[in-house]
């Protein structure tokens, strides 16, 4: 790791010589962005590998190279994600080939695709050469088949089997995020022996907080936390020190459920076993952190009706494709709402005030419904809601809607009365707002509950759906009541 | 930990005897919910501590106690969060007093308040008695002052100072999540000596993946990763094995920025130092995971206009209070939109079709604006956007809006033309939809950028704000164009 991030006092005297690392990296990023913008016109030369003729540009180019050389691959990934295509390619050309694989692992899926497209087969093979089996498997979906095939030829049989095993699981399964680098021992040896055994390694796998205890068939017997090993009597047998109460996972388990277990039980690593209880791999907290981040991002994107994480600087057409489906659905629902209004054109012609007041009824329903649905999607994500709960929540949300309806309905009813001088319009306003808030509450609970019950993501487009219901419903209720009582 | 969660094959033969732990815990939760519902009428007796007369209820009560006794405190916390008030209190009464503190740490803020309210001073003092200094500091804000005061009296001076230090930081600062339990050593001793020193501990602090190396003034010199210690030559001095490139934090640092560093550099623990580089504590990944989860939840809640995480079963009135502000803001903006329409009542009277078509223009703008704003809030949360980026993003979003406007505008323009037999209405529809999508794109980039620039949370009510702009704007554009060109 290339950083020496000294966190310092913010006192003005110290600030100049002692930036905090957060500030330093932010400054590096800004400088890199500035350099990239300057170098952008020289992209064709840089890409072709011809020397840059312009003296100033050449200096900038050297500065950019040395700035990038000092960055951690994860920081390089962040830089790449924050740049438009041509500048991204300049930076990518400057990344040291031995870091290519690491950087590819760190960037988002959409940016990864764009980077891989810019590389030829030999560059790709060199990039994945240093990767572990689980890392190669993670990239494999995005790599050309030929590259995966040739990369596998250079691995031994065990690693090939591991890559293929990892690739056989879906992205959301534990199998797709497990790694195969782990240390295992037998139960019938002394702690002293374990310590001597460990000393024979050049280095232990990342995040090794526990050693897995297995029998002669690799069946998991327990785990020996390093914390316990270090304080144990050297003469003591592993079987007397190890924990047998272990949170284990199966490769088919849902990664989000594994993440919940990691959060609840504060785990750093956990074993993955197959159907015969044989130890086949482990999950580490760094992968789990990614799962948590991706899951909550996906919920947010899904609620807003974006299909997937979007490359900030994706070509316009890619963005249009990523967003078109929910826009189309929204247009259909808006069209429906429009037809509801169309059915009451006669009423609106007689009382044109209705046209001005109807969006208020629809709007408050949409806002309130979104509040309800967001709360429920969040509670579902943290596993708090069971079926029995849904019914009770419904009762509570109906209560909240009733209270809000009476309060805000009365306020707007009064305003409408004063504005249009018609007590009737005021009353219809109160009734319509209350009813639409009730509708929003009921649908706000039902939409995510039904989506989840049918095995769908409860967040998926829920915001668009609830707005559809409260718009059409709001117009229907308000114009319907007005037609019945005011005409 | 009380679980022995054996993950098993789902084969029907094995299923009966070998549930997976996820299924088992889900089954336990369901049973607990069912028992609580049955016991709810007996709440007064249970609370008063009088024996339950009814034989059946007494049996259920015993079953509930033993189910709860087997759960991990984090699971108990999840159960409590998923229950309505009276049933929550029954479960809370049954939690072993020695677990009370742990459970209080695990539950959400809103549920914590409700649990603390139900306890008297002596119960609270007993609950916090076993907690570490950092844990006591975490609860302190929610505890009555007298309880905090008395709890501090039982601690030694060092711990008191730690609690007070931790309490002096804001929730979003590193100081509020750091803990004080850590192992530190000197640089000039052999690894052998370190191993012997560690063996004198009864147990090492949780998540000990590295030992902190300090000088005689507690100034941080480096860190000795346990992974390196275990493979190092026992004779080797710590100073030759330790890493001096360390990611350090200061207690005033933003916890979200610390979380980004943990994610990027795959950290498990990191030292916290004061202005003189003295080691004062450490941050652990479990706290960081909570920060990540809370941060993304807060973004989601804020976008929907919920002030804070809400107890699912909060009394109706508490929920009304949590939601009223954004509903009120929404009503104001809806009222504004209504007045925009009101200004065009004359046009609507003449062409009543306008009333039916205008929500389509407003709706697609709101939907598209929400897509843009969500993408940007997400990119800001992961630190991808700098000021220079905002301008480029704006150009891209305008391009996307233009493409969508031409495509979807034409579709709806055609529909409007066919429906109302007026080519003019169709043309106005195309123009209005395109313009409103452009407005949505511009505001979708500007609202979060300006909020962030002014030090506000970019997610805060952004969904309500963008909808406000695209509603009023959409009505104004559509009715304005119609008035100018069709009348």
Interface residues (C-beta under 8 A of the other chain):
Chain A: X1 X2 X3 X4 X5 X6 X7 X8 X9 X10 X11 X20 X21 X22 X26 X29 X30 X33 X34 X37 X72 X74 X75 X78 X81 X82 X84 X106 X195 X198 X199 X200 X201 X202 X203 X204 X206 X207 X208 X209 X226 X227 X228 X230 X231 X232 X234 X244 X245 X246 X247 X248 X249 X250 X252 X253 X254 X257 X261 X262 X263 X264 X265 X266 X268 X273 X275 X277 X285 X286 X288 X289 X290 X292 X293 X296 X297 X299 X300 X301 X303 X304 X305 X306 X309 X310 X312 X313 X316 X317 X319 X320 X323 X324 X326 X327 X328 X330 X331 X333 X334 X335 X337 X338 X339 X341 X342 X345 X348 X349 X352 X353 X355 X356 X357 X359 X360 X362 X363 X364 X366 X367 X368 X370 X371 X373 X374 X375 X377 X378 X379 X382 X383 X384 X385 X386 X388 X389 X392 X393 X396 X399 X400 X403 X404 X407 X408 X411 X412 X415 X463 X464 X467 X471 X475
Chain B: X1 X2 X3 X4 X5 X6 X7 X8 X9 X10 X11 X20 X21 X22 X26 X29 X30 X33 X34 X37 X72 X74 X75 X78 X81 X82 X84 X106 X195 X198 X199 X200 X201 X202 X203 X204 X206 X207 X208 X209 X226 X227 X228 X230 X231 X232 X233 X234 X244 X245 X246 X247 X248 X249 X250 X252 X253 X254 X257 X261 X262 X263 X264 X265 X266 X268 X273 X275 X277 X285 X286 X288 X289 X290 X292 X293 X296 X297 X299 X300 X301 X303 X304 X305 X306 X309 X310 X312 X313 X316 X317 X319 X320 X323 X324 X326 X327 X328 X330 X331 X333 X334 X335 X337 X338 X339 X341 X342 X345 X348 X349 X352 X353 X355 X356 X357 X359 X360 X362 X363 X364 X366 X367 X368 X370 X371 X373 X374 X375 X377 X378 X379 X382 X383 X384 X385 X386 X388 X389 X392 X393 X396 X399 X400 X403 X404 X407 X408 X411 X412 X415 X463 X464 X467 X471 X475
